[in-house]
Amino acid sequence: MNRPLARRARARLSRIGRWGCPAVLAAAILAASAPGEMVTRRWGTAAKAAPGQQPKKVRKKPPTGYVARADKAPEIDGRLDEKAWEAAQVLELSSTLQGGSAAQPTEVRCLRDDEHLYIAFRCVEPLTDRLAAPKRSHDGPSWQDDSVEMFLGHGGTYWHFIISASGSTYDGRGKGSGWNSQMTAAVDKAKRQWTAEVRVPLAGMTGKGGVPAEWIANFNRNRRTSGSLQEFAWSPTYSDSSHSPNRFGKLLFKAPPPPKKVEEEPKIEKKAVTIHPASGGEGVVVFDLADLKGKRIHRADLLIFRSSPVTGQDPDALVAIEIYALADPFKGGKPKARGEPLGLRAPWFDRFDATAAVRRWAKRGEDGSFFVKTCPRWNPEGTCLDVSYEGTPKDVPPQASKVKLLHRAGQTFVSFAEAEPLVAREDLTWGEYKRALASAKEPVSYRVYAHDKPITASNLHEAERVGRVAPLSVWNINGRNREYLIGQAMIETDEIGELARHYNSEMRRWGMNSVRMDRYPLDRFVIDEKAGPLPAGSGLYVHHPPKAGKRYYAVTSVRAGVENTTDLTASNAPRKPVSETTGAGVPVRQGKGLHGPFFDYPGTRWVYVQWAAPPLAPRPNMYFNWSVLIPPGAGDPDTPVLPGMESAARVPAELYFHPLGFSYAQPGKKLLLGSIQIATHDYPDSGWYGYNDAAKTLKSYRQGKVGNHTQQRIIAFLEWAKKEFPLKADEIIAVGADGAAALALNYPDMFAYVRITGFERYGVLDEKAQARFAGIWGPSSPEITDDRGRGSWSWAHLDKLALAQTKDLPLFTCLGHSWGRDKGYAKGNGRFYRAMQEARQPLIACWGWNGARNLGAVSKYTGRWWGHRLTRKMFVPAVSDSTRDHGGEQSGLAGGGYNWRDVVDQPDKFQVTLAAERESTFDFTPRRVQRFKIKPGEKVRWKAENLPGGRRGGDQKLPDPQNGHVTADDRGVIEIKGLKSGNGSGGVAITLTRMP
């Protein structure tokens, strides 16, 4: 019970004794039974990563170790009880091979004499009865077992040694096993550990020369007791290969610094968490819950960690994690799993809801036992239990403060001052950001709560936990971009000739995580443009409330699972509510974007951040960067933007999709000088569609759905941009590759036309790109579908999208070979071009050496292409099966070579003239007709007549007039087949009329 509340209740009871008032008595009893404060604490020690994920890799400098001279050679019996080992330096294998945190401690010691090198390993192992180490012959594949490895080298050569937990050995030079060292090895198993000793003759590695004073070396451990391979290393290679001598540490043959004392056994204390092997599953985790006996439990979360990342391309990603709370205390053998498995908590799906089970155990006063039946790559030592229960908080972290609330367009911005900022400076680079996080041992994180009444310590357990915030959340880390690095290199290079030598090689690899990106200066978020960037040391969470109304908020601090639930004041739990609405929110302008060398388009570039939640993002509080270039004079009706443009009141807009390796910051192309240029950023990579909502969670990819997050988010931005900027809503152009094509195929009514500058080389059909898309969506399989039930990545197959579209598409003007093209230049008319023509949709495509010239350029001054200023509500022809189509090495053509003019669009009559320079036969379908609407199944009369006046003129004989009638299909689309254009014709005049 809350102590002040109890004191007040006792005072009331004393007054009741004097006055005997029943009403006062009832009030006192009610107050005395009211809940007290909430305690939130953790059982276990979490891995240094979000649940279900692997820590981010921070490259460390290779370590240096020392080899002491042994006064007396140790006996090779596997036990480290000789006094000689006390003189050896302790080397710790604290990292995984890839640079994460090792799940179990491993120690190495080295000694030497004139003839031999002696090496000892101590491997802490709670599951010694599950050691996977069959007895193998010498040089067998011991790396497949629970084992330790040594890499020793000098003079450009290294040698490789392995000892398994069964004593099996392997030796070789480099990756070959043909070399024999005459090594001697022994192992010993004890409680919670196994140890190994090795003696290696030095002569086999030094020959007749003396023993080098400096070696390269690495020591590895292969652990398999958790059911999957865990690789630990003294010097991580930051790769999947241990044979990386450039990442080995140094081993110096000289006296080490003062050594640590060797203990006979690792200290074993009573643990709050115990891991047991279990038949029929991965294992059982038992938590000592004696402190919870009789406590009121508010919430319990089971946190699960993996030993290595699981992404969509891994087969393990398809296996669902199955965990049961055991009804009876575990006593070994096969656990008795009853009831349903634990469910994952939404919306992050990275921990399991264990509330009901912990309540049952607390009521009975029992330990809690969880049976992990299936969990690929489970790291049992990282398993934790976070419990919130009624009690008095102790040893809590300092509290967050200065909480401010701002609501705008369906989004509530919760900003606050961090309790212990990792960085308090107002400037920070990407490299400094990573180092600050990596060096923080137990940083404070934060939780955001919402309630329909003011939040206090006594009702915090009733509030909804709506968000969580990591340290340094005020920094826009996704805003970094390669274009800034190139611009800085143009101003001042690192070396003479850097740009000239490296533009086509190194500079094109300056990606989001390249070493050079470490110097990128990060920006702090702006949530109120008038106030400017949030102060350094701030935290930020953007919440999308599910319903309108008034809500109260609070922010608490958390360290290692212990939450400050007691210090709730007006500073971190404002006493005034915020009035909320529902909606997707609107982008917030952050400041000016890039300008200067390489960024010289006329106008002002602005950066915007769009915060998103489902359905525009897979999870809450995600954000995406945009840039918007406003040309000079835009929005002023009295100022022409450029010659040939009638007014700057409203101008066209170009939506740009960056190719892989580029960003939103500076698109490399611009069609029109006077247009508004809008550039989006697909980061994290979604394949320009969306994400499987199981990605970076504990859900199986089969349990997830691939949502259309990215395209919906882009459309939401465009709808907002129509109101915010002086753009012409009927003249929005999509420019890019696969992303631009897919968006226009799904949202055809948004765009005037589409300009494809070349399809991505490594799309969903390319084997080299399979891992990329599988990592986003899961493997291409009928089992994994999007939210429309489509499987096998069909949402990204441009040909299928074209064939399935029931609306008129905008005109696609495409440069380059078709998406899904057949191999070879001669078959450039691939899957997408063929599908567009089969669907009778408007397409003009050219590829090969002369493709750009044949397609025709858009006038950068007037926006006209072949004399047309295309809009969203303008007729465009679809030409297919033309005898002019061809696929060749120097020039390929699909649907092109037919300009149009003299359009008459009336309710009862439609007329257009298609001008073809050469003799041809083709099929014609009118698209985006505005007034001559054709109903499904309607019969239409047509007439086609070649006009004189072509390039050849004179008495050139033209094809005879053609006529007939055609019936519209169930979509109201007609197709006139076999139209003829003469050589020298002034165009083919096509007239459509309705039949009586």
C-alpha angles and dihedrals in degrees: 000000000000104000099219088047091052092050091053090049092053091049090053092049090053089055090048089057089058100039104025095214113169093203092053089046092054092048092050093050091049092050093047092054095046115116120263132215125316126245120203117189140153134239110206135013117279124222112252094261141069111284111278093018140090121242117261112265118247113186113236127198111261110264130242124227136183134225114212124206112252117232087202126015112248119241111252099232101121094251118109096211099113117111089228091076091062089076093056125098115243113237114194126213093211098151137063117242089259094049103265127122119289114241096218133027118258125183131195129194127187131200133167145189129187094287109024145043115218121202128184128192127197112193116188107215125171090187102053091148088064098053109141104214119126117187109266135184118256113288091018119142095280090155085077090064138063095287148136127237135204127200116192127173151152138172095030094307130096135189128215128215131180132187119184126208088258092055096255113148141208132183134175147142113264107321094335125095098203094100121085122205100185087234123176121211141172135178135203131195123212137161109309095349147057125208137198136196125198134188117197123184110235095210092074090061101035103037115196093333124092124272109274116241092220129046136172112237147167134186121205138182126206111205121188105161091101090064096257134060118277115185119198124188141188088217112024115223093204089227140076091262125085090191094085107121091176086068097045120116128236123265113198120199097221139090112302128223114276106306129231118249115261114236122212093227133003111261111265115202131174103279131211087219126044125184120209131185113242132191116239094029149031097283148283125271116204122196123200101231099172090124090061098057109134093358124138106245118212101175141349128193127190111212118206125192132192127222092229135008119282114207133175095270092059118093087223088066089072094056115093117226110240119194129169131195105227116233093210130043111271115251100172134272122067114352118234104234112198132181126000124333118257115279126231119247118244141256098025098029092204100118138038127245106241097162098115093048095048091048089054093048093046091052091051095039092237134142115255119246124191121190111211100204098172129008118139112222092006115182099207095186091062094055111123139179119214114195131183114199142155114280146086115303117231135190092007123173120254113281131251115249146187095046112188127188127206123174123197132164097336097323129102113204111208111193127173145160113267116239094225110012113205088209125024097175121108092227126057136165126216091250092051090048092055093046092050091055094043094051095048108100100190108001121188116251128186143232127209120212132189129196140166090239135039110294118237136166090264097053101032090105088062094053122095116250099225103167150003128214130206123212118279092025091148092073121091097224094166091059094075115113143182093233091069090054092051091049092051090048089054090054096044124357128206091233138009111276094011095136095043094050101037108032094100095038122023099022092054087060095055090116133162093283103031119128091249090057088069089082093056111122109231123220127223117235123263116212096164113038093203092054095046127213118354113257119268110265092039127131125213137197124172114206129194105208113218093220140020122259143082119311137178123219138201135183122208133187125239131192122181090338095310111119129200098234096154106062101069110149135149087275095067100015107042114212093218120078126229120233108233137195130187126250146105094273128231130264117265121223111237102185141277120333132216121324133163132050111020090007102075106131108136115259137039123301118212129191120222132187120211114199112205143184132178126344091025091044134019093243139019125273097027119145136199132196127230136178125211123192114203112198121225113282096010110154095026109108092197096056120073109219095214138346110288095026112108100212143353093220089102126003136186120273128220119206110204128201114202119228119234110291095028129086143210093269101085122003110211095227139046124184100194126037092208099047131105106247116212118187125187130198123225097203124166085038112256100167085251090287115069146277138281099248088223091067113115091005135094093255120110113247086239088060092052134077128220105236127202090239102142099047093046090049092052092049090050089053092049092050089053091045091056088064098036103047133046093250131139107246090205093054106057112137125199112216126184140056133287093343094054092046095049094048093050091047090055098037105030096157091065099065138065092204142330125242112199109196093190132319119257112273093218105045131153091287095056117095091215090061099044094098092052095055094038088056090057102038107012125252120327099265139136087239094066110065140170124242089277093057096254116143139188093050090289090148087071098044102104094196092056091047091052093050093047097049112108096187130076109271123219117255111281112212106188134189120199137018119327125271106264091016122178116252116275134040092262091066100046093133092089138166101304097047091047092048093050091052093045089052090047092235124152112272136157113178133170129178140171129054095321097038099111093048094047093048093054130234127261111238105247089208104046102019090232122144116194087344095308129115095202119213135181091257100047128109117251127184125234111212120188141165089028120168086222091067113103142154118221139149098253099033134009126183135192123179093344139119097065118105120183137216143156096053116187113187113180132149092255102027139041125186135174136163118222112202116209120178095207139041111275147144120229147158121244134207122176114225133190093015107173107198108011092073116181120209123219110274094012118143116230128192117222138190129187125192130176112230125216123237103075126146093282096045118171122087095329109158112241129202116271118262115273130210143165142123134271135197120228118236125237090282095053093253123140130194125199110203132206101015113172130218118193126225102261096016119150089223140296112273108210120194127189124193134170120257118234 
